[in-house]
Amino acid sequence: MKLLLDENLSRRIVPFIQEHYPDSTQVTLIGLEQVDDAVIRQYAIDNNFIIITKDADFYEMNLVYGQSPKIIWLKMGNQSKAATIKILLDNQAMIEKALLDDDRDCIEIY
């Protein structure tokens, strides 16, 4: 399971989650900084990424265009890089179960 971190999440998170989420990246690291969310969404679809974000934009696009890609919506306000990493690592089993086993299109983490 590989994650594509939205621009609202630090690219500095990526090295700390690689062991648990191999091949994950952040939009700035792949040249998608300040592009339209539709471009990021299509990149995630084309490259089999799960989008992780702090805003509703991708969820709303899925409602309009259908269930793809899967989304992790962090609804925890402004948190430190360390807190975000901890949440992703501590919840890995739940994330995998919800998105892969239960085939949910979006999960919210508070």
C-alpha positions, 0 to 999 in steps of 0.5 A: 500500500503506497501513499501519496501525501497531499501538498498540505502534508510535509514531504519530510514525513515520507522517509519515516513511513517508507518501511511501512508504506513502501513507495509512498511519496508527496506531491512536491517530490514528484513535481505536482506542487501547486497543480489542480487537485484533479491532476493529483487525483488522476496521478493517484489513479494511474499509479495506484496510490492512496491519497492522504490529505487534510481537506475534503477536496478529494473526497468530494471529487470521488462523490462526483466522479466515482470511487477512485482513488482511495483516500485517507482524510486526516481530520486532526487539525494542525499536527506536528510531523511527528504526530502525523507519522505516529498516527500513520504508523499506529493505525496501519492495520486499521487503514489496510483493513478498511481500505483494502479488506473492506474496500472502503473508498475513504477513511477519516482519522481524527 
